[in-house]
């Protein structure tokens, strides 16, 4: 089963991120109220941008 990002997460952002838009893995997981493993799964599935 492929997980989908929650509402409000654009899987294909239209603008580039700048340094003010960046979050650590831990910060993003806490913000979305998900575990870091779920965040990893979304990254590996290509559902959210990361670097």
Secondary structure as GFF3:
##gff-version 3
##sequence-region A 1 51
A	DSSP	three_ten_helix	19	21	.	.	.	ID=ss1
A	DSSP	alpha_helix	25	32	.	.	.	ID=ss2
A	DSSP	alpha_helix	36	44	.	.	.	ID=ss3
###
